[in-house]
């Protein structure tokens, strides 16, 4: 072990309040995701020795943004090192005015990694964890949680409410919608469904879906920020890829990504507002004459467990360096599929 050593785990202070828990604390101590720790430890062994201490510090960070970004970069590194001949980590490239990309691959490809995730209210996280302590065949797809208190919610009461709910619907045909109002006044809604006892009780969280426009806007800004990093560099000579490690459950469907990348559709009708005359795209990332340094995007497929693919590949046909020469390798390395428009 190099990251989750006994010394590090023992150094984690017990939170004064449940809502003070950070992702690294959860990752380090929660038995149900021990397999994630094992996966990270297996990959870190391959990482460049001189860069490893910095990455370990970032993974151990109590800042969720830093921690999750470091983990996603490690996962992408593993895919690259397993499928290409040479992977440099954050090299200072003179021909790019000293810019340091996340990865420089086979002396000619640049890969930048960006992590997307939805920040949730820490109280909500504690509720999810409490519900996951309930074992059985009844699982929960959680919707929005309202009226969260200003101090830590009474998790034992919430857990008891759900145990009673599960017992009440033990013989009910699933799925079934529910809404609970706890003694503290917290309102929790969602849907019950059947599952295997070994799976977590909270099978899905959809509370953030109403914020999908914000997620789309943030994602466009992330892509453009990566492109601006190389504004003064001669990227027309170097194939450049952005890997979006998607953990945001607002961005699940291909139509979300189609809108983010190629722009929101605006329908133009005739003067009477009846006959459709044209469809135009607004606020696009990929279009003729724009962002030509971007060869392509690789997007972690949120539905990869069901689809059998890990990433969605989007090619920029207007790029200085189209994805063609490396497309086969990328398909294999990232188990990539095309975007379905």
C-alpha positions as CSV (number, residue, x, y, z in Angstrom):
1,X,0.0,0.0,0.0
2,X,1.2,3.5,-0.9
3,X,-1.8,5.6,-0.3
4,X,-4.2,4.0,2.1
5,X,-1.6,2.9,4.6
6,X,-2.5,2.1,8.2
7,X,-0.7,5.2,9.3
8,X,-2.7,7.4,6.9
9,X,-6.0,5.8,7.9
10,X,-5.2,6.1,11.6
11,X,-4.4,9.8,11.1
12,X,-7.9,10.5,9.9
13,X,-9.7,12.4,12.7
14,X,-13.2,11.4,13.6
15,X,-15.4,14.2,12.4
16,X,-16.9,16.4,15.1
17,X,-20.1,16.3,13.1
18,X,-21.2,13.8,10.5
19,X,-21.4,16.6,7.8
20,X,-17.7,17.3,8.1
21,X,-16.9,14.0,6.3
22,X,-14.9,14.4,3.1
23,X,-14.7,12.0,0.2
24,X,-11.2,10.9,1.1
25,X,-12.4,10.0,4.6
26,X,-15.2,8.0,3.1
27,X,-13.0,6.3,0.6
28,X,-10.4,5.4,3.2
29,X,-12.6,3.9,5.8
30,X,-15.9,2.6,4.2
31,X,-15.7,-1.1,3.7
32,X,-18.2,-1.3,0.9
33,X,-15.9,0.5,-1.5
34,X,-12.7,-1.3,-0.5
35,X,-12.5,-2.5,-4.1
36,X,-12.0,1.2,-5.2
37,X,-9.0,1.5,-2.8
38,X,-7.6,-1.7,-4.2
39,X,-7.9,-0.5,-7.8
40,X,-6.2,2.8,-7.0
41,X,-3.3,1.1,-5.2
42,X,-2.9,-1.3,-8.2
43,X,-2.5,1.6,-10.6
44,X,-0.3,3.9,-8.4
45,X,2.5,1.3,-8.6
46,X,2.8,2.1,-12.3
47,X,3.0,5.9,-11.8
48,X,6.1,7.8,-12.4
49,X,8.3,7.8,-9.3
50,X,9.1,11.5,-9.4
51,X,5.5,12.5,-9.8
52,X,4.0,10.0,-7.3
53,X,4.4,11.9,-4.0
54,X,2.5,14.9,-5.4
55,X,-0.3,12.7,-6.8
56,X,-0.6,10.9,-3.5
57,X,-0.9,14.2,-1.6
58,X,-3.7,15.2,-4.0
59,X,-5.6,12.0,-3.6
60,X,-5.3,12.3,0.2
61,X,-6.7,15.9,0.1
62,X,-9.8,16.7,2.1
63,X,-10.7,19.1,-0.8
64,X,-13.1,16.9,-2.8
65,X,-12.3,18.8,-6.1
66,X,-8.6,18.0,-5.6
67,X,-9.1,14.4,-4.5
68,X,-11.5,13.4,-7.2
69,X,-9.5,15.2,-10.0
70,X,-6.4,13.3,-8.9
71,X,-8.2,9.9,-8.9
72,X,-9.7,10.5,-12.4
73,X,-6.2,11.5,-13.7
74,X,-4.8,8.3,-12.3
75,X,-7.5,6.2,-14.1
76,X,-6.8,8.0,-17.4
77,X,-3.1,7.4,-16.9
78,X,-3.8,3.7,-16.5
79,X,-5.7,3.5,-19.8
80,X,-2.9,5.4,-21.6
81,X,0.1,3.5,-20.1
82,X,-1.7,0.2,-20.9
83,X,-2.3,1.0,-24.6
84,X,0.4,3.4,-25.8
85,X,4.2,3.1,-25.9
86,X,5.2,6.2,-24.0
87,X,3.3,8.4,-21.5
88,X,4.9,11.5,-20.0
89,X,3.2,13.1,-17.0
90,X,3.1,16.9,-16.9
91,X,6.2,17.4,-19.1
92,X,7.3,21.0,-19.8
93,X,7.1,21.2,-23.6
94,X,9.4,23.9,-25.1
95,X,7.5,23.8,-28.4
96,X,4.4,24.8,-26.5
97,X,6.0,27.7,-24.7
98,X,6.6,25.7,-21.6
99,X,3.0,24.5,-21.2
100,X,2.6,21.3,-19.1
101,X,-0.2,19.1,-20.4
102,X,-1.5,16.4,-18.1
103,X,-0.1,13.7,-20.5
104,X,2.1,13.8,-23.6
105,X,1.7,10.4,-25.3
106,X,4.1,8.8,-27.9
107,X,5.9,12.1,-28.4
108,X,3.0,13.6,-30.4
109,X,-0.4,13.5,-28.6
110,X,-1.6,15.8,-25.8
111,X,-4.3,14.6,-23.3
112,X,-5.9,17.0,-20.8
113,X,-8.2,15.6,-18.1
114,X,-11.1,17.4,-16.5
115,X,-13.3,16.0,-13.8
116,X,-17.0,16.8,-13.7
117,X,-19.1,16.1,-10.6
118,X,-22.1,17.5,-8.7
119,X,-21.4,18.9,-5.3
120,X,-24.1,17.7,-2.9
121,X,-25.1,19.1,0.4
122,X,-22.9,17.1,2.9
123,X,-26.0,16.4,5.0
124,X,-27.5,14.5,2.0
125,X,-24.3,12.4,1.8
126,X,-24.7,11.4,5.4
127,X,-28.3,10.3,4.7
128,X,-27.2,8.2,1.8
129,X,-24.6,6.5,4.0
130,X,-27.1,5.8,6.8
131,X,-29.5,4.3,4.3
132,X,-26.8,2.1,2.9
133,X,-26.5,0.4,6.3
134,X,-29.9,-1.2,5.7
135,X,-29.5,-4.6,4.1
136,X,-32.2,-6.3,2.0
137,X,-33.9,-6.6,-1.3
138,X,-35.5,-3.2,-1.3
139,X,-33.5,-0.4,-2.9
140,X,-34.1,3.3,-3.2
141,X,-33.9,5.7,-6.1
142,X,-33.7,9.0,-4.3
143,X,-35.2,12.2,-5.5
144,X,-34.9,15.6,-4.0
145,X,-34.4,16.2,-0.2
146,X,-36.1,19.3,1.2
147,X,-36.0,21.1,4.5
148,X,-32.6,20.0,5.6
149,X,-31.7,21.3,9.1
150,X,-28.9,23.7,9.9
151,X,-27.4,21.1,12.2
152,X,-26.7,17.4,11.6
153,X,-29.9,15.5,10.8
154,X,-31.0,12.7,13.1
155,X,-29.7,9.8,11.0
156,X,-31.1,7.1,13.3
157,X,-34.6,8.5,13.0
158,X,-34.3,8.7,9.2
159,X,-33.0,5.1,9.0
160,X,-35.9,3.9,11.2
161,X,-38.4,5.7,8.9
162,X,-37.0,3.8,5.9
163,X,-36.9,0.5,7.7
164,X,-40.6,1.0,8.5
165,X,-41.3,2.0,4.9
166,X,-39.5,-1.1,3.5
167,X,-41.5,-3.3,5.9
168,X,-44.8,-1.6,4.8
169,X,-44.1,-2.3,1.1
170,X,-42.5,-5.8,1.6
171,X,-45.3,-7.4,-0.4
172,X,-45.9,-4.5,-2.7
173,X,-45.2,-4.9,-6.4
174,X,-42.1,-2.8,-7.3
175,X,-41.3,-0.1,-8.3
176,X,-43.4,2.3,-6.1
177,X,-43.1,6.0,-5.4
178,X,-42.8,7.3,-1.9
179,X,-42.4,10.4,0.2
180,X,-41.3,10.6,3.8
181,X,-41.5,13.5,6.2
182,X,-39.3,12.9,9.3
183,X,-39.9,14.2,12.8
184,X,-37.3,16.9,12.0
185,X,-39.4,18.0,9.1
186,X,-37.1,16.7,6.4
187,X,-38.9,15.6,3.3
188,X,-37.4,12.8,1.2
189,X,-39.0,11.5,-2.0
190,X,-38.1,8.9,-4.6
191,X,-38.9,5.4,-5.7
192,X,-38.5,2.0,-4.2
193,X,-37.4,-0.9,-6.4
194,X,-36.1,-4.4,-6.0
195,X,-32.5,-5.4,-6.0
196,X,-29.9,-7.9,-4.8
197,X,-29.1,-7.8,-1.0
198,X,-25.3,-7.3,-1.7
199,X,-26.0,-4.1,-3.6
200,X,-26.2,-0.7,-1.9
201,X,-29.6,0.4,-0.7
202,X,-29.3,3.8,-2.5
203,X,-29.1,2.5,-6.0
204,X,-29.4,5.9,-7.8
205,X,-29.6,9.6,-6.9
206,X,-31.5,11.9,-9.3
207,X,-32.0,14.9,-7.1
208,X,-29.7,17.1,-9.2
209,X,-31.6,16.6,-12.5
210,X,-33.3,20.0,-12.3
211,X,-29.9,21.6,-12.5
212,X,-28.9,20.1,-15.8
213,X,-28.7,23.5,-17.5
214,X,-26.1,24.7,-15.0
215,X,-24.1,21.5,-15.5
216,X,-24.1,22.0,-19.3
217,X,-22.9,25.6,-18.8
218,X,-20.2,24.6,-16.4
219,X,-19.0,21.8,-18.7
220,X,-18.7,24.1,-21.7
221,X,-16.7,26.5,-19.5
222,X,-14.4,23.6,-18.5
223,X,-13.8,22.7,-22.1
224,X,-13.1,26.3,-23.1
225,X,-10.8,26.7,-20.1
226,X,-8.7,23.8,-21.3
227,X,-8.5,25.3,-24.8
228,X,-7.5,28.7,-23.4
229,X,-4.6,27.1,-21.6
230,X,-3.0,26.8,-25.0
231,X,-4.0,30.1,-26.6
232,X,-0.4,31.1,-27.3
233,X,0.8,27.7,-28.2
234,X,1.1,26.2,-31.7
235,X,-1.4,23.4,-31.2
236,X,-2.1,23.2,-34.9
237,X,0.9,20.9,-35.1
238,X,-0.1,18.6,-32.2
239,X,-3.2,16.4,-31.9
240,X,-5.0,17.5,-28.7
241,X,-7.7,15.6,-26.8
242,X,-9.7,16.5,-23.7
243,X,-10.9,13.7,-21.5
244,X,-14.0,14.6,-19.5
245,X,-14.2,12.2,-16.5
246,X,-17.9,12.5,-15.9
247,X,-19.2,12.0,-12.3
248,X,-22.1,14.4,-12.7
249,X,-25.5,12.6,-12.7
250,X,-27.0,15.6,-14.4
251,X,-25.1,14.7,-17.6
252,X,-26.2,11.1,-18.4
253,X,-27.7,11.1,-21.9
254,X,-26.2,11.5,-25.3
255,X,-28.5,14.4,-26.0
256,X,-27.0,16.3,-23.1
257,X,-23.6,16.0,-24.7
258,X,-24.8,16.8,-28.2
259,X,-26.2,20.0,-26.8
260,X,-23.1,20.9,-24.8
261,X,-20.7,20.2,-27.7
262,X,-22.7,21.2,-30.8
263,X,-25.0,23.8,-29.3
264,X,-28.6,24.1,-28.1
265,X,-31.1,23.7,-30.9
266,X,-33.1,26.8,-31.8
267,X,-36.1,26.2,-34.0
268,X,-37.0,28.9,-36.6
269,X,-40.6,29.0,-37.8
270,X,-42.3,31.1,-40.5
271,X,-44.1,34.4,-39.7
272,X,-47.2,32.5,-38.7
273,X,-45.3,30.3,-36.3
274,X,-46.4,27.2,-38.0
275,X,-44.0,25.9,-40.6
276,X,-40.5,25.0,-39.4
277,X,-38.0,26.8,-41.6
278,X,-34.6,26.1,-40.0
279,X,-32.8,24.7,-37.0
280,X,-29.8,26.6,-35.8
281,X,-27.3,25.7,-33.0
282,X,-26.3,28.2,-30.4
283,X,-23.3,28.3,-28.0
284,X,-21.4,25.3,-29.6
285,X,-17.9,24.1,-28.8
286,X,-17.3,22.3,-32.1
287,X,-18.2,24.2,-35.3
288,X,-16.5,25.3,-38.5
289,X,-13.8,27.8,-37.9
290,X,-13.8,27.5,-34.1
291,X,-11.6,25.6,-31.6
292,X,-9.7,23.9,-34.4
293,X,-6.9,22.9,-32.0
294,X,-9.3,20.4,-30.4
295,X,-8.9,17.0,-32.1
296,X,-11.6,15.3,-30.1
297,X,-13.3,14.7,-26.8
298,X,-13.5,11.6,-24.7
299,X,-16.3,11.5,-22.2
300,X,-16.7,9.0,-19.4
301,X,-20.0,7.2,-20.2
302,X,-22.2,7.5,-17.2
303,X,-24.1,4.4,-18.4
304,X,-20.9,2.4,-19.0
305,X,-22.1,-0.5,-16.8
306,X,-25.1,-1.1,-19.0
307,X,-23.6,-0.1,-22.4
308,X,-20.4,-2.0,-22.2
309,X,-18.5,1.1,-23.2
310,X,-16.4,3.3,-20.8
311,X,-16.2,6.4,-22.9
312,X,-18.0,8.4,-25.6
313,X,-15.7,9.6,-28.4
314,X,-16.5,12.8,-30.2
315,X,-14.4,13.8,-33.2
316,X,-13.8,17.3,-34.4
317,X,-14.0,17.2,-38.1
318,X,-12.8,20.8,-38.4
319,X,-9.6,20.2,-36.4
320,X,-6.1,21.0,-37.5
321,X,-5.3,17.4,-36.6
322,X,-8.3,15.1,-37.0
323,X,-8.6,12.1,-34.8
324,X,-8.3,9.6,-37.7
325,X,-4.7,8.5,-37.2
326,X,-5.2,7.6,-33.5
327,X,-8.9,6.6,-33.6
328,X,-8.3,2.8,-33.5
329,X,-6.0,3.0,-30.5
330,X,-8.4,5.3,-28.7
331,X,-11.4,3.0,-29.3
332,X,-9.5,0.1,-27.8
333,X,-7.9,2.0,-24.9
334,X,-11.0,3.8,-23.8
335,X,-13.5,1.2,-24.9
336,X,-15.0,4.2,-26.8
337,X,-18.3,4.4,-28.7
338,X,-19.5,7.3,-30.9
339,X,-21.9,9.9,-29.7
340,X,-25.5,9.0,-30.7
341,X,-27.1,12.2,-32.1
